[in-house]
Amino acid sequence: MPEVQLCIEWPDGRTTPFYSPSTVILNYLRPGEQLPVQDLTEKVREGLRQASERVRARYGFACTRADEEERKLLETADAYDREALVRIRES
């Protein structure tokens, strides 16, 4: 299954890597896109859950790394104003 590696640039310029086990995440996050933190968290939740389900459908188990990526990203996002803008970059 093709995985996707992106980079999240936070409002303060800090960057963090972002992993998805499936290209389905590209339906939610696109390199070059800029969006509010609130929208990012919603898209990450939905996109990673779909990606994990694709792994389950193919291999018989969900992707625990997708769950961990979601947890880490949501934890980081909590430090920023919900309306502040983030940028999605290629890694």
PDB file with one MODEL, atoms N, CA, C and O in Angstrom:
MODEL        1
ATOM      1  N   MET A   1       0.850  -1.164   0.000  1.00  0.00           N
ATOM      2  CA  MET A   1       0.000   0.000   0.000  1.00  0.00           C
ATOM      3  C   MET A   1       0.904   1.237   0.000  1.00  0.00           C
ATOM      4  O   MET A   1       1.805   1.338   0.832  1.00  0.00           O
ATOM      5  N   PRO A   2       0.675   2.173  -0.918  1.00  0.00           N
ATOM      6  CA  PRO A   2       1.543   3.353  -0.964  1.00  0.00           C
ATOM      7  C   PRO A   2       1.301   4.286   0.219  1.00  0.00           C
ATOM      8  O   PRO A   2       0.165   4.668   0.501  1.00  0.00           O
ATOM      9  N   GLU A   3       2.362   4.640   0.893  1.00  0.00           N
ATOM     10  CA  GLU A   3       2.252   5.559   2.017  1.00  0.00           C
ATOM     11  C   GLU A   3       2.559   6.972   1.545  1.00  0.00           C
ATOM     12  O   GLU A   3       3.097   7.176   0.457  1.00  0.00           O
ATOM     13  N   VAL A   4       2.209   7.942   2.379  1.00  0.00           N
ATOM     14  CA  VAL A   4       2.414   9.349   2.049  1.00  0.00           C
ATOM     15  C   VAL A   4       3.147  10.013   3.205  1.00  0.00           C
ATOM     16  O   VAL A   4       2.796   9.816   4.369  1.00  0.00           O
ATOM     17  N   GLN A   5       4.153  10.788   2.883  1.00  0.00           N
ATOM     18  CA  GLN A   5       4.899  11.562   3.870  1.00  0.00           C
ATOM     19  C   GLN A   5       4.710  13.040   3.520  1.00  0.00           C
ATOM     20  O   GLN A   5       5.047  13.473   2.418  1.00  0.00           O
ATOM     21  N   LEU A   6       4.179  13.795   4.453  1.00  0.00           N
ATOM     22  CA  LEU A   6       3.993  15.227   4.285  1.00  0.00           C
ATOM     23  C   LEU A   6       4.685  15.947   5.429  1.00  0.00           C
ATOM     24  O   LEU A   6       5.260  15.318   6.318  1.00  0.00           O
ATOM     25  N   CYS A   7       4.624  17.265   5.396  1.00  0.00           N
ATOM     26  CA  CYS A   7       5.183  18.085   6.449  1.00  0.00           C
ATOM     27  C   CYS A   7       4.136  19.145   6.792  1.00  0.00           C
ATOM     28  O   CYS A   7       3.557  19.769   5.904  1.00  0.00           O
ATOM     29  N   ILE A   8       3.904  19.337   8.073  1.00  0.00           N
ATOM     30  CA  ILE A   8       2.966  20.364   8.530  1.00  0.00           C
ATOM     31  C   ILE A   8       3.789  21.550   9.017  1.00  0.00           C
ATOM     32  O   ILE A   8       4.633  21.406   9.902  1.00  0.00           O
ATOM     33  N   GLU A   9       3.541  22.720   8.440  1.00  0.00           N
ATOM     34  CA  GLU A   9       4.190  23.944   8.899  1.00  0.00           C
ATOM     35  C   GLU A   9       3.186  24.694   9.765  1.00  0.00           C
ATOM     36  O   GLU A   9       2.154  25.155   9.277  1.00  0.00           O
ATOM     37  N   TRP A  10       3.494  24.810  11.040  1.00  0.00           N
ATOM     38  CA  TRP A  10       2.603  25.419  12.018  1.00  0.00           C
ATOM     39  C   TRP A  10       2.671  26.947  11.956  1.00  0.00           C
ATOM     40  O   TRP A  10       3.593  27.495  11.351  1.00  0.00           O
ATOM     41  N   PRO A  11       1.716  27.638  12.567  1.00  0.00           N
ATOM     42  CA  PRO A  11       1.670  29.106  12.487  1.00  0.00           C
ATOM     43  C   PRO A  11       2.950  29.810  12.947  1.00  0.00           C
ATOM     44  O   PRO A  11       3.242  30.914  12.488  1.00  0.00           O
ATOM     45  N   ASP A  12       3.707  29.194  13.836  1.00  0.00           N
ATOM     46  CA  ASP A  12       4.935  29.818  14.323  1.00  0.00           C
ATOM     47  C   ASP A  12       6.170  29.438  13.488  1.00  0.00           C
ATOM     48  O   ASP A  12       7.297  29.781  13.845  1.00  0.00           O
ATOM     49  N   GLY A  13       5.945  28.729  12.375  1.00  0.00           N
ATOM     50  CA  GLY A  13       7.035  28.341  11.486  1.00  0.00           C
ATOM     51  C   GLY A  13       7.639  26.988  11.786  1.00  0.00           C
ATOM     52  O   GLY A  13       8.416  26.462  10.989  1.00  0.00           O
ATOM     53  N   ARG A  14       7.292  26.419  12.927  1.00  0.00           N
ATOM     54  CA  ARG A  14       7.768  25.075  13.286  1.00  0.00           C
ATOM     55  C   ARG A  14       7.196  24.064  12.298  1.00  0.00           C
ATOM     56  O   ARG A  14       6.070  24.223  11.828  1.00  0.00           O
ATOM     57  N   THR A  15       7.957  23.038  11.987  1.00  0.00           N
ATOM     58  CA  THR A  15       7.461  21.997  11.085  1.00  0.00           C
ATOM     59  C   THR A  15       7.515  20.638  11.773  1.00  0.00           C
ATOM     60  O   THR A  15       8.391  20.373  12.596  1.00  0.00           O
ATOM     61  N   THR A  16       6.568  19.795  11.419  1.00  0.00           N
ATOM     62  CA  THR A  16       6.569  18.426  11.909  1.00  0.00           C
ATOM     63  C   THR A  16       6.248  17.490  10.746  1.00  0.00           C
ATOM     64  O   THR A  16       5.417  17.812   9.897  1.00  0.00           O
ATOM     65  N   PRO A  17       6.903  16.339  10.709  1.00  0.00           N
ATOM     66  CA  PRO A  17       6.596  15.364   9.663  1.00  0.00           C
ATOM     67  C   PRO A  17       5.223  14.755   9.922  1.00  0.00           C
ATOM     68  O   PRO A  17       4.751  14.713  11.058  1.00  0.00           O
ATOM     69  N   PHE A  18       4.597  14.288   8.857  1.00  0.00           N
ATOM     70  CA  PHE A  18       3.274  13.684   8.946  1.00  0.00           C
ATOM     71  C   PHE A  18       3.239  12.471   8.031  1.00  0.00           C
ATOM     72  O   PHE A  18       3.643  12.543   6.870  1.00  0.00           O
ATOM     73  N   TYR A  19       2.754  11.354   8.564  1.00  0.00           N
ATOM     74  CA  TYR A  19       2.727  10.079   7.843  1.00  0.00           C
ATOM     75  C   TYR A  19       1.289   9.585   7.696  1.00  0.00           C
ATOM     76  O   TYR A  19       0.479   9.691   8.617  1.00  0.00           O
ATOM     77  N   SER A  20       0.995   9.044   6.519  1.00  0.00           N
ATOM     78  CA  SER A  20      -0.265   8.338   6.300  1.00  0.00           C
ATOM     79  C   SER A  20       0.048   7.015   5.601  1.00  0.00           C
ATOM     80  O   SER A  20       0.890   6.974   4.704  1.00  0.00           O
ATOM     81  N   PRO A  21      -0.622   5.936   6.002  1.00  0.00           N
ATOM     82  CA  PRO A  21      -0.364   4.643   5.371  1.00  0.00           C
ATOM     83  C   PRO A  21      -1.026   4.499   3.995  1.00  0.00           C
ATOM     84  O   PRO A  21      -0.865   3.470   3.338  1.00  0.00           O
ATOM     85  N   SER A  22      -1.762   5.514   3.560  1.00  0.00           N
ATOM     86  CA  SER A  22      -2.486   5.416   2.299  1.00  0.00           C
ATOM     87  C   SER A  22      -2.566   6.783   1.619  1.00  0.00           C
ATOM     88  O   SER A  22      -2.579   7.823   2.277  1.00  0.00           O
ATOM     89  N   THR A  23      -2.617   6.754   0.315  1.00  0.00           N
ATOM     90  CA  THR A  23      -2.763   7.990  -0.459  1.00  0.00           C
ATOM     91  C   THR A  23      -4.136   8.622  -0.294  1.00  0.00           C
ATOM     92  O   THR A  23      -4.351   9.734  -0.776  1.00  0.00           O
ATOM     93  N   VAL A  24      -5.064   7.958   0.363  1.00  0.00           N
ATOM     94  CA  VAL A  24      -6.387   8.540   0.581  1.00  0.00           C
ATOM     95  C   VAL A  24      -6.274   9.868   1.339  1.00  0.00           C
ATOM     96  O   VAL A  24      -7.155  10.719   1.214  1.00  0.00           O
ATOM     97  N   ILE A  25      -5.218  10.056   2.111  1.00  0.00           N
ATOM     98  CA  ILE A  25      -5.033  11.305   2.852  1.00  0.00           C
ATOM     99  C   ILE A  25      -4.943  12.492   1.897  1.00  0.00           C
ATOM    100  O   ILE A  25      -5.282  13.613   2.276  1.00  0.00           O
ATOM    101  N   LEU A  26      -4.493  12.263   0.666  1.00  0.00           N
ATOM    102  CA  LEU A  26      -4.372  13.351  -0.301  1.00  0.00           C
ATOM    103  C   LEU A  26      -5.734  13.876  -0.749  1.00  0.00           C
ATOM    104  O   LEU A  26      -5.812  14.925  -1.389  1.00  0.00           O
ATOM    105  N   ASN A  27      -6.794  13.165  -0.423  1.00  0.00           N
ATOM    106  CA  ASN A  27      -8.150  13.689  -0.651  1.00  0.00           C
ATOM    107  C   ASN A  27      -8.500  14.740   0.398  1.00  0.00           C
ATOM    108  O   ASN A  27      -9.453  15.500   0.229  1.00  0.00           O
ATOM    109  N   TYR A  28      -7.733  14.781   1.470  1.00  0.00           N
ATOM    110  CA  TYR A  28      -8.003  15.681   2.595  1.00  0.00           C
ATOM    111  C   TYR A  28      -6.945  16.771   2.744  1.00  0.00           C
ATOM    112  O   TYR A  28      -7.265  17.909   3.088  1.00  0.00           O
ATOM    113  N   LEU A  29      -5.705  16.426   2.489  1.00  0.00           N
ATOM    114  CA  LEU A  29      -4.590  17.361   2.640  1.00  0.00           C
ATOM    115  C   LEU A  29      -3.769  17.363   1.364  1.00  0.00           C
ATOM    116  O   LEU A  29      -3.367  16.309   0.870  1.00  0.00           O
ATOM    117  N   ARG A  30      -3.523  18.556   0.831  1.00  0.00           N
ATOM    118  CA  ARG A  30      -2.739  18.658  -0.402  1.00  0.00           C
ATOM    119  C   ARG A  30      -1.526  19.547  -0.173  1.00  0.00           C
ATOM    120  O   ARG A  30      -1.649  20.613   0.431  1.00  0.00           O
ATOM    121  N   PRO A  31      -0.354  19.125  -0.648  1.00  0.00           N
ATOM    122  CA  PRO A  31       0.829  19.977  -0.528  1.00  0.00           C
ATOM    123  C   PRO A  31       0.569  21.355  -1.135  1.00  0.00           C
ATOM    124  O   PRO A  31      -0.007  21.477  -2.217  1.00  0.00           O
ATOM    125  N   GLY A  32       1.005  22.387  -0.416  1.00  0.00           N
ATOM    126  CA  GLY A  32       0.792  23.759  -0.853  1.00  0.00           C
ATOM    127  C   GLY A  32      -0.457  24.394  -0.272  1.00  0.00           C
ATOM    128  O   GLY A  32      -0.603  25.617  -0.286  1.00  0.00           O
ATOM    129  N   GLU A  33      -1.346  23.576   0.232  1.00  0.00           N
ATOM    130  CA  GLU A  33      -2.601  24.053   0.811  1.00  0.00           C
ATOM    131  C   GLU A  33      -2.330  24.744   2.144  1.00  0.00           C
ATOM    132  O   GLU A  33      -1.458  24.338   2.912  1.00  0.00           O
ATOM    133  N   GLN A  34      -3.099  25.795   2.394  1.00  0.00           N
ATOM    134  CA  GLN A  34      -3.034  26.495   3.672  1.00  0.00           C
ATOM    135  C   GLN A  34      -4.446  26.474   4.255  1.00  0.00           C
ATOM    136  O   GLN A  34      -5.412  26.774   3.553  1.00  0.00           O
ATOM    137  N   LEU A  35      -4.569  26.119   5.539  1.00  0.00           N
ATOM    138  CA  LEU A  35      -5.877  26.012   6.156  1.00  0.00           C
ATOM    139  C   LEU A  35      -5.789  26.271   7.654  1.00  0.00           C
ATOM    140  O   LEU A  35      -4.716  26.154   8.246  1.00  0.00           O
ATOM    141  N   PRO A  36      -6.931  26.627   8.273  1.00  0.00           N
ATOM    142  CA  PRO A  36      -6.934  26.845   9.720  1.00  0.00           C
ATOM    143  C   PRO A  36      -6.654  25.549  10.481  1.00  0.00           C
ATOM    144  O   PRO A  36      -6.952  24.455  10.004  1.00  0.00           O
ATOM    145  N   VAL A  37      -6.083  25.694  11.661  1.00  0.00           N
ATOM    146  CA  VAL A  37      -5.772  24.546  12.520  1.00  0.00           C
ATOM    147  C   VAL A  37      -7.012  23.683  12.725  1.00  0.00           C
ATOM    148  O   VAL A  37      -6.928  22.456  12.669  1.00  0.00           O
ATOM    149  N   GLN A  38      -8.154  24.306  12.960  1.00  0.00           N
ATOM    150  CA  GLN A  38      -9.393  23.557  13.180  1.00  0.00           C
ATOM    151  C   GLN A  38      -9.715  22.657  11.984  1.00  0.00           C
ATOM    152  O   GLN A  38     -10.073  21.492  12.161  1.00  0.00           O
ATOM    153  N   ASP A  39      -9.590  23.192  10.775  1.00  0.00           N
ATOM    154  CA  ASP A  39      -9.859  22.383   9.580  1.00  0.00           C
ATOM    155  C   ASP A  39      -8.838  21.260   9.438  1.00  0.00           C
ATOM    156  O   ASP A  39      -9.178  20.143   9.049  1.00  0.00           O
ATOM    157  N   LEU A  40      -7.580  21.572   9.759  1.00  0.00           N
ATOM    158  CA  LEU A  40      -6.541  20.552   9.701  1.00  0.00           C
ATOM    159  C   LEU A  40      -6.895  19.370  10.593  1.00  0.00           C
ATOM    160  O   LEU A  40      -6.820  18.220  10.161  1.00  0.00           O
ATOM    161  N   THR A  41      -7.277  19.646  11.825  1.00  0.00           N
ATOM    162  CA  THR A  41      -7.565  18.548  12.752  1.00  0.00           C
ATOM    163  C   THR A  41      -8.739  17.704  12.267  1.00  0.00           C
ATOM    164  O   THR A  41      -8.714  16.480  12.394  1.00  0.00           O
ATOM    165  N   GLU A  42      -9.761  18.344  11.717  1.00  0.00           N
ATOM    166  CA  GLU A  42     -10.910  17.592  11.205  1.00  0.00           C
ATOM    167  C   GLU A  42     -10.514  16.721  10.018  1.00  0.00           C
ATOM    168  O   GLU A  42     -10.909  15.559   9.930  1.00  0.00           O
ATOM    169  N   LYS A  43      -9.730  17.293   9.107  1.00  0.00           N
ATOM    170  CA  LYS A  43      -9.313  16.535   7.924  1.00  0.00           C
ATOM    171  C   LYS A  43      -8.366  15.398   8.283  1.00  0.00           C
ATOM    172  O   LYS A  43      -8.444  14.313   7.706  1.00  0.00           O
ATOM    173  N   VAL A  44      -7.474  15.645   9.235  1.00  0.00           N
ATOM    174  CA  VAL A  44      -6.549  14.589   9.660  1.00  0.00           C
ATOM    175  C   VAL A  44      -7.315  13.437  10.293  1.00  0.00           C
ATOM    176  O   VAL A  44      -7.051  12.273   9.990  1.00  0.00           O
ATOM    177  N   ARG A  45      -8.253  13.749  11.162  1.00  0.00           N
ATOM    178  CA  ARG A  45      -9.057  12.680  11.799  1.00  0.00           C
ATOM    179  C   ARG A  45      -9.719  11.806  10.748  1.00  0.00           C
ATOM    180  O   ARG A  45      -9.573  10.584  10.767  1.00  0.00           O
ATOM    181  N   GLU A  46     -10.435  12.422   9.847  1.00  0.00           N
ATOM    182  CA  GLU A  46     -11.173  11.661   8.838  1.00  0.00           C
ATOM    183  C   GLU A  46     -10.230  10.937   7.879  1.00  0.00           C
ATOM    184  O   GLU A  46     -10.421   9.757   7.584  1.00  0.00           O
ATOM    185  N   GLY A  47      -9.222  11.643   7.399  1.00  0.00           N
ATOM    186  CA  GLY A  47      -8.304  11.047   6.427  1.00  0.00           C
ATOM    187  C   GLY A  47      -7.515   9.875   6.980  1.00  0.00           C
ATOM    188  O   GLY A  47      -7.392   8.845   6.319  1.00  0.00           O
ATOM    189  N   LEU A  48      -6.978  10.018   8.186  1.00  0.00           N
ATOM    190  CA  LEU A  48      -6.208   8.919   8.772  1.00  0.00           C
ATOM    191  C   LEU A  48      -7.093   7.735   9.149  1.00  0.00           C
ATOM    192  O   LEU A  48      -6.664   6.585   9.067  1.00  0.00           O
ATOM    193  N   ARG A  49      -8.303   8.010   9.553  1.00  0.00           N
ATOM    194  CA  ARG A  49      -9.214   6.890   9.858  1.00  0.00           C
ATOM    195  C   ARG A  49      -9.553   6.109   8.595  1.00  0.00           C
ATOM    196  O   ARG A  49      -9.613   4.880   8.613  1.00  0.00           O
ATOM    197  N   GLN A  50      -9.772   6.827   7.508  1.00  0.00           N
ATOM    198  CA  GLN A  50     -10.015   6.122   6.241  1.00  0.00           C
ATOM    199  C   GLN A  50      -8.770   5.359   5.794  1.00  0.00           C
ATOM    200  O   GLN A  50      -8.866   4.234   5.305  1.00  0.00           O
ATOM    201  N   ALA A  51      -7.610   5.976   5.963  1.00  0.00           N
ATOM    202  CA  ALA A  51      -6.365   5.305   5.591  1.00  0.00           C
ATOM    203  C   ALA A  51      -6.185   4.026   6.404  1.00  0.00           C
ATOM    204  O   ALA A  51      -5.808   2.987   5.862  1.00  0.00           O
ATOM    205  N   SER A  52      -6.454   4.107   7.696  1.00  0.00           N
ATOM    206  CA  SER A  52      -6.321   2.944   8.564  1.00  0.00           C
ATOM    207  C   SER A  52      -7.308   1.842   8.157  1.00  0.00           C
ATOM    208  O   SER A  52      -6.974   0.658   8.199  1.00  0.00           O
ATOM    209  N   GLU A  53      -8.496   2.230   7.774  1.00  0.00           N
ATOM    210  CA  GLU A  53      -9.489   1.239   7.324  1.00  0.00           C
ATOM    211  C   GLU A  53      -9.067   0.575   6.013  1.00  0.00           C
ATOM    212  O   GLU A  53      -9.353  -0.600   5.785  1.00  0.00           O
ATOM    213  N   ARG A  54      -8.396   1.322   5.169  1.00  0.00           N
ATOM    214  CA  ARG A  54      -7.873   0.710   3.939  1.00  0.00           C
ATOM    215  C   ARG A  54      -6.820  -0.350   4.272  1.00  0.00           C
ATOM    216  O   ARG A  54      -6.762  -1.403   3.637  1.00  0.00           O
ATOM    217  N   VAL A  55      -6.004  -0.059   5.260  1.00  0.00           N
ATOM    218  CA  VAL A  55      -5.020  -1.044   5.716  1.00  0.00           C
ATOM    219  C   VAL A  55      -5.752  -2.270   6.262  1.00  0.00           C
ATOM    220  O   VAL A  55      -5.382  -3.403   5.957  1.00  0.00           O
ATOM    221  N   ARG A  56      -6.789  -2.042   7.069  1.00  0.00           N
ATOM    222  CA  ARG A  56      -7.567  -3.152   7.630  1.00  0.00           C
ATOM    223  C   ARG A  56      -8.179  -4.014   6.518  1.00  0.00           C
ATOM    224  O   ARG A  56      -8.137  -5.243   6.579  1.00  0.00           O
ATOM    225  N   ALA A  57      -8.740  -3.362   5.518  1.00  0.00           N
ATOM    226  CA  ALA A  57      -9.370  -4.103   4.412  1.00  0.00           C
ATOM    227  C   ALA A  57      -8.345  -4.951   3.659  1.00  0.00           C
ATOM    228  O   ALA A  57      -8.659  -6.045   3.191  1.00  0.00           O
ATOM    229  N   ARG A  58      -7.136  -4.445   3.546  1.00  0.00           N
ATOM    230  CA  ARG A  58      -6.119  -5.167   2.778  1.00  0.00           C
ATOM    231  C   ARG A  58      -5.382  -6.222   3.596  1.00  0.00           C
ATOM    232  O   ARG A  58      -5.104  -7.314   3.102  1.00  0.00           O
ATOM    233  N   TYR A  59      -5.065  -5.890   4.861  1.00  0.00           N
ATOM    234  CA  TYR A  59      -4.210  -6.771   5.655  1.00  0.00           C
ATOM    235  C   TYR A  59      -4.913  -7.435   6.836  1.00  0.00           C
ATOM    236  O   TYR A  59      -4.348  -8.327   7.469  1.00  0.00           O
ATOM    237  N   GLY A  60      -6.126  -7.014   7.134  1.00  0.00           N
ATOM    238  CA  GLY A  60      -6.866  -7.632   8.220  1.00  0.00           C
ATOM    239  C   GLY A  60      -6.680  -6.973   9.574  1.00  0.00           C
ATOM    240  O   GLY A  60      -7.216  -7.462  10.569  1.00  0.00           O
ATOM    241  N   PHE A  61      -5.937  -5.881   9.640  1.00  0.00           N
ATOM    242  CA  PHE A  61      -5.748  -5.153  10.901  1.00  0.00           C
ATOM    243  C   PHE A  61      -5.563  -3.668  10.586  1.00  0.00           C
ATOM    244  O   PHE A  61      -5.072  -3.304   9.518  1.00  0.00           O
ATOM    245  N   ALA A  62      -5.960  -2.830  11.522  1.00  0.00           N
ATOM    246  CA  ALA A  62      -5.839  -1.381  11.345  1.00  0.00           C
ATOM    247  C   ALA A  62      -4.384  -0.952  11.503  1.00  0.00           C
ATOM    248  O   ALA A  62      -3.557  -1.701  12.023  1.00  0.00           O
ATOM    249  N   CYS A  63      -4.089   0.234  11.060  1.00  0.00           N
ATOM    250  CA  CYS A  63      -2.734   0.769  11.145  1.00  0.00           C
ATOM    251  C   CYS A  63      -2.567   1.547  12.449  1.00  0.00           C
ATOM    252  O   CYS A  63      -3.116   2.638  12.605  1.00  0.00           O
ATOM    253  N   THR A  64      -1.816   0.986  13.369  1.00  0.00           N
ATOM    254  CA  THR A  64      -1.615   1.663  14.650  1.00  0.00           C
ATOM    255  C   THR A  64      -0.752   2.914  14.500  1.00  0.00           C
ATOM    256  O   THR A  64      -0.864   3.842  15.301  1.00  0.00           O
ATOM    257  N   ARG A  65       0.090   2.945  13.501  1.00  0.00           N
ATOM    258  CA  ARG A  65       0.897   4.152  13.273  1.00  0.00           C
ATOM    259  C   ARG A  65       0.002   5.329  12.872  1.00  0.00           C
ATOM    260  O   ARG A  65       0.276   6.468  13.248  1.00  0.00           O
ATOM    261  N   ALA A  66      -1.053   5.065  12.119  1.00  0.00           N
ATOM    262  CA  ALA A  66      -1.998   6.136  11.767  1.00  0.00           C
ATOM    263  C   ALA A  66      -2.654   6.688  13.023  1.00  0.00           C
ATOM    264  O   ALA A  66      -2.836   7.899  13.150  1.00  0.00           O
ATOM    265  N   ASP A  67      -3.006   5.814  13.944  1.00  0.00           N
ATOM    266  CA  ASP A  67      -3.592   6.264  15.217  1.00  0.00           C
ATOM    267  C   ASP A  67      -2.608   7.136  15.987  1.00  0.00           C
ATOM    268  O   ASP A  67      -2.991   8.155  16.562  1.00  0.00           O
ATOM    269  N   GLU A  68      -1.351   6.736  15.998  1.00  0.00           N
ATOM    270  CA  GLU A  68      -0.315   7.495  16.695  1.00  0.00           C
ATOM    271  C   GLU A  68      -0.075   8.845  16.022  1.00  0.00           C
ATOM    272  O   GLU A  68       0.102   9.855  16.705  1.00  0.00           O
ATOM    273  N   GLU A  69      -0.068   8.870  14.694  1.00  0.00           N
ATOM    274  CA  GLU A  69       0.091  10.134  13.966  1.00  0.00           C
ATOM    275  C   GLU A  69      -1.054  11.090  14.301  1.00  0.00           C
ATOM    276  O   GLU A  69      -0.833  12.280  14.529  1.00  0.00           O
ATOM    277  N   GLU A  70      -2.269  10.566  14.327  1.00  0.00           N
ATOM    278  CA  GLU A  70      -3.430  11.395  14.668  1.00  0.00           C
ATOM    279  C   GLU A  70      -3.273  11.969  16.074  1.00  0.00           C
ATOM    280  O   GLU A  70      -3.488  13.162  16.284  1.00  0.00           O
ATOM    281  N   ARG A  71      -2.905  11.138  17.022  1.00  0.00           N
ATOM    282  CA  ARG A  71      -2.749  11.589  18.408  1.00  0.00           C
ATOM    283  C   ARG A  71      -1.688  12.680  18.515  1.00  0.00           C
ATOM    284  O   ARG A  71      -1.914  13.700  19.167  1.00  0.00           O
ATOM    285  N   LYS A  72      -0.538  12.476  17.882  1.00  0.00           N
ATOM    286  CA  LYS A  72       0.547  13.456  17.945  1.00  0.00           C
ATOM    287  C   LYS A  72       0.145  14.780  17.295  1.00  0.00           C
ATOM    288  O   LYS A  72       0.414  15.852  17.838  1.00  0.00           O
ATOM    289  N   LEU A  73      -0.497  14.700  16.137  1.00  0.00           N
ATOM    290  CA  LEU A  73      -0.884  15.925  15.451  1.00  0.00           C
ATOM    291  C   LEU A  73      -1.924  16.699  16.254  1.00  0.00           C
ATOM    292  O   LEU A  73      -1.824  17.920  16.372  1.00  0.00           O
ATOM    293  N   LEU A  74      -2.915  16.014  16.803  1.00  0.00           N
ATOM    294  CA  LEU A  74      -3.947  16.693  17.587  1.00  0.00           C
ATOM    295  C   LEU A  74      -3.360  17.319  18.844  1.00  0.00           C
ATOM    296  O   LEU A  74      -3.775  18.403  19.255  1.00  0.00           O
ATOM    297  N   GLU A  75      -2.404  16.644  19.448  1.00  0.00           N
ATOM    298  CA  GLU A  75      -1.736  17.176  20.632  1.00  0.00           C
ATOM    299  C   GLU A  75      -0.970  18.457  20.285  1.00  0.00           C
ATOM    300  O   GLU A  75      -1.034  19.440  21.023  1.00  0.00           O
ATOM    301  N   THR A  76      -0.258  18.442  19.176  1.00  0.00           N
ATOM    302  CA  THR A  76       0.474  19.630  18.740  1.00  0.00           C
ATOM    303  C   THR A  76      -0.488  20.756  18.384  1.00  0.00           C
ATOM    304  O   THR A  76      -0.246  21.911  18.734  1.00  0.00           O
ATOM    305  N   ALA A  77      -1.563  20.434  17.700  1.00  0.00           N
ATOM    306  CA  ALA A  77      -2.537  21.443  17.267  1.00  0.00           C
ATOM    307  C   ALA A  77      -3.172  22.168  18.444  1.00  0.00           C
ATOM    308  O   ALA A  77      -3.552  23.333  18.320  1.00  0.00           O
ATOM    309  N   ASP A  78      -3.293  21.501  19.577  1.00  0.00           N
ATOM    310  CA  ASP A  78      -3.896  22.117  20.766  1.00  0.00           C
ATOM    311  C   ASP A  78      -3.132  23.349  21.253  1.00  0.00           C
ATOM    312  O   ASP A  78      -3.689  24.176  21.974  1.00  0.00           O
ATOM    313  N   ALA A  79      -1.866  23.475  20.866  1.00  0.00           N
ATOM    314  CA  ALA A  79      -1.050  24.608  21.301  1.00  0.00           C
ATOM    315  C   ALA A  79      -1.317  25.878  20.489  1.00  0.00           C
ATOM    316  O   ALA A  79      -0.814  26.948  20.831  1.00  0.00           O
ATOM    317  N   TYR A  80      -2.104  25.763  19.417  1.00  0.00           N
ATOM    318  CA  TYR A  80      -2.330  26.894  18.517  1.00  0.00           C
ATOM    319  C   TYR A  80      -3.790  27.319  18.507  1.00  0.00           C
ATOM    320  O   TYR A  80      -4.694  26.534  18.793  1.00  0.00           O
ATOM    321  N   ASP A  81      -3.988  28.582  18.168  1.00  0.00           N
ATOM    322  CA  ASP A  81      -5.336  29.106  17.978  1.00  0.00           C
ATOM    323  C   ASP A  81      -6.010  28.333  16.845  1.00  0.00           C
ATOM    324  O   ASP A  81      -5.380  28.042  15.828  1.00  0.00           O
ATOM    325  N   ARG A  82      -7.268  28.009  17.017  1.00  0.00           N
ATOM    326  CA  ARG A  82      -7.998  27.195  16.030  1.00  0.00           C
ATOM    327  C   ARG A  82      -8.103  27.854  14.658  1.00  0.00           C
ATOM    328  O   ARG A  82      -8.240  27.168  13.645  1.00  0.00           O
ATOM    329  N   GLU A  83      -8.039  29.185  14.626  1.00  0.00           N
ATOM    330  CA  GLU A  83      -8.161  29.906  13.359  1.00  0.00           C
ATOM    331  C   GLU A  83      -6.812  30.225  12.718  1.00  0.00           C
ATOM    332  O   GLU A  83      -6.766  30.695  11.582  1.00  0.00           O
ATOM    333  N   ALA A  84      -5.710  29.973  13.438  1.00  0.00           N
ATOM    334  CA  ALA A  84      -4.373  30.224  12.878  1.00  0.00           C
ATOM    335  C   ALA A  84      -4.144  29.294  11.687  1.00  0.00           C
ATOM    336  O   ALA A  84      -4.659  28.176  11.653  1.00  0.00           O
ATOM    337  N   LEU A  85      -3.378  29.763  10.723  1.00  0.00           N
ATOM    338  CA  LEU A  85      -3.180  28.998   9.485  1.00  0.00           C
ATOM    339  C   LEU A  85      -1.949  28.115   9.548  1.00  0.00           C
ATOM    340  O   LEU A  85      -0.902  28.493  10.074  1.00  0.00           O
ATOM    341  N   VAL A  86      -2.113  26.926   8.993  1.00  0.00           N
ATOM    342  CA  VAL A  86      -1.017  25.983   8.812  1.00  0.00           C
ATOM    343  C   VAL A  86      -0.861  25.735   7.319  1.00  0.00           C
ATOM    344  O   VAL A  86      -1.794  25.939   6.542  1.00  0.00           O
ATOM    345  N   ARG A  87       0.315  25.298   6.932  1.00  0.00           N
ATOM    346  CA  ARG A  87       0.569  24.971   5.526  1.00  0.00           C
ATOM    347  C   ARG A  87       0.972  23.503   5.429  1.00  0.00           C
ATOM    348  O   ARG A  87       1.708  22.983   6.268  1.00  0.00           O
ATOM    349  N   ILE A  88       0.474  22.859   4.392  1.00  0.00           N
ATOM    350  CA  ILE A  88       0.833  21.472   4.107  1.00  0.00           C
ATOM    351  C   ILE A  88       1.954  21.504   3.073  1.00  0.00           C
ATOM    352  O   ILE A  88       1.830  22.138   2.025  1.00  0.00           O
ATOM    353  N   ARG A  89       3.040  20.817   3.379  1.00  0.00           N
ATOM    354  CA  ARG A  89       4.177  20.791   2.462  1.00  0.00           C
ATOM    355  C   ARG A  89       4.562  19.351   2.162  1.00  0.00           C
ATOM    356  O   ARG A  89       4.270  18.434   2.929  1.00  0.00           O
ATOM    357  N   GLU A  90       5.220  19.182   1.036  1.00  0.00           N
ATOM    358  CA  GLU A  90       5.795  17.873   0.743  1.00  0.00           C
ATOM    359  C   GLU A  90       6.991  17.694   1.650  1.00  0.00           C
ATOM    360  O   GLU A  90       7.665  18.663   2.000  1.00  0.00           O
ATOM    361  N   SER A  91       7.252  16.465   2.029  1.00  0.00           N
ATOM    362  CA  SER A  91       8.413  16.250   2.920  1.00  0.00           C
ATOM    363  C   SER A  91       9.659  15.983   2.122  1.00  0.00           C
ATOM    364  O   SER A  91      10.729  15.780   2.696  1.00  0.00           O
TER     365      SER A  91
ENDMDL
END
